[in-house]
């Protein structure tokens, strides 16, 4: 049963240095707070009962979307889904992450919830992780003892579980540039109604040698909501690499992706949808390269 | 009467501004000094023996003022009522148990109550109550529960709590004469009311020692039931009903009131109790799931010959209104069709699921899903257009229900409604995507308005014209958001020729307003509308009689328009209403009236073969829909819904259209999305994240078509629309999906998973 939120002490530091020192001090008893769309619900459900809340919203350096001359996109910890979806700093080749941001919750939760928060909650059904997996994103983790950068592919360890230590904060997401002739797409399939949790999310970045041959030189497929964690469909990726991308190979790739997914509830239907959505996403990705 | 001044117009509702600006006070907006917070401890098993309850530690916690269990309730077991003053008997009044005693019948059943100084302390106290349960196997499928030797949910020797039937002709002979027979089983599931406002209330004892309960309730007559629970006289309990944030039948049974009453009675302090969202999902009734076995036979020319239906309803852990709902389903089982040979049998059965009771439609939508799916199948088998199929078989004016033989002497809107609903779909949409198929479906139906006639229903209303020309109405009418109080104001505005802004209504207070009966059964427009009309016309007639003296014109030539009594054939001759009121006051003429309206009364029918009139009247309608189905994903998108009903007379056109649009979406959610899921009695969908209802993104264009035959029994010939409005759309959507992809979904909701599975089976 839902309960009143437990009593806690509230901090609103204005620098990152303060955040990491508070995290080091209240190890395990503190919870970082940005949009609050997951934290507050978990507190009402008494899934977490933090003694300290560290609100990071007042730290300007965590809020920014930058595109470097080298083609790399950096997204700060405070960037909300809504803010990202309408940002003019995001070049068109990263549209798929906008699509994933728009698949999250409702207008209200998109305008409060952050992309980094979405990653931290580590729900198997989250929308941005499959897109970020396909984009081969990195995460910058900072603590009082130093910082490290990990690939998002190595971040999730189980449903609502990840490698983030209780002394660490994710300060930004780093998305490497895409090679020539690449196209990305995120497609999602809702559970029941239009505005609903994701039943199957498929993020794809497809690269071909050139538009004449259409030989797949690289492919990354991120799947959401079909396994204990967001996952890469590695077998499907390997299958298509080196092959000409056409209707038949797309179909086969989609089938392999469906077979390597590991859904639990509504399993038969979910697998079928991995197939359908992977197929559709690959065709659309190819169209985007052509455009 | 001459032509209407305000009746029939789409006017802003009496309560609209307060709702839009947020100034309206709902039941949980009230606080009182020294108020305590109530909380309910709920069973963690769907079926269990309670071996012991230890409240010692909870009582010891600082700030806790009361911890109550079954042994503290003066009358823990009474009967379920819904406001009726007649005792019907025959099993209709089932057991109402305030707190679980010895045995638990469903998960979430109330076991103990706490009142404490803060909500946090009350929650803590719940954690300190030690209940020693012995889990029992339970039974969760009504068909299983009916079998001999099944686990017994309650204390009696059988789980069956209601058996109904009706028949005419000879079905065996009918099937023998049929050219085509369809036999199938249809299943519909639990539906939640999903009202926005959770169950809420506040209670206190006033200066006279009367227990006051301010509560969100559709039935303020429960003050009697609460008094019975406490064992005190009925006049020592007062209900003050607040305007509800939705009810849909879910606030028809007692919700928080008995708990509030007990906690205030024991502590002598004000107590507030508001359910959490997960608590409301788990602890109020749901729409009855039904298993419906149907067999229907027809001739080659489409004419229906025989219909046999066997319905089994799931009552969940307690009876509540299950018997009544099942009676409605029995009466509705053959729909609005002429069928010479009919046999219906309906049972309703206890299980250890969440209890079921009233939900908008009250037993009408379930059989509608079955018989309209079959009608669609018949029309395809016989290659007869769906509208023609209804033209051939629907009852018309002067006809009778094939289940009970109840005769309709006023206009029956068939085939008109079916023709209009189908026509309004317009040209079919195109699909450029080969995976997206377009389909269209039609369904017709009927539902009663007004209570069962053997309940001997009445409503009262008081209307007073003040000496300054303003008007006061007092009516016990509860307003659940459908415009009930606004409607009464509009009727008085029409009759007394005053603007809505000069009318003030006091409503739903058992101590101060004449009882108007329940806001259920789509009865308020009909019952309280008529009571109000009667009272207003009496006051009007006294005004006109006085004006006759002033203007020297026959009463028949006078009308009250814009606060003037005018001569209808010469509007330059008039006298102000104010002047007439003053003349009446001077002459000692009473400008108030309390009037009572009685529905037709009938005896209690033979339940094994229900014949004759069971309801005052029915509302007839048709709905159509266009959908697209993605054959690769099974996803359904609704493009358009048409809703067409004979509403008799739309008193407030905007409100009627609102009911028809809202009803369509309520039914669309039932058809496509809503599924209150239980696993062995444990509810799995306890939030709006899991229990999905349509959002604005799912809602298609809804076209409303009003037929205004004037044939209703309500004021100005109005019929009721609140519940009929949601009772027909589900099969229209089933039929549209069939039209699109050729598979028929026979269990609600119509999920993409089911469609895809059916498509695969079909292609094998």
Interface residues (C-beta under 8 A of the other chain):
Chain A: X1 X2 X3 X4 X189 X191 X192 X193 X194 X195 X196 X197 X266 X268 X269 X272 X273 X276
Chain B: X42 X119 X120 X123 X276 X277 X278 X279 X632 X633 X634 X635 X673 X689 X692 X693 X694 X695 X697 X698 X751 X752 X753 X756
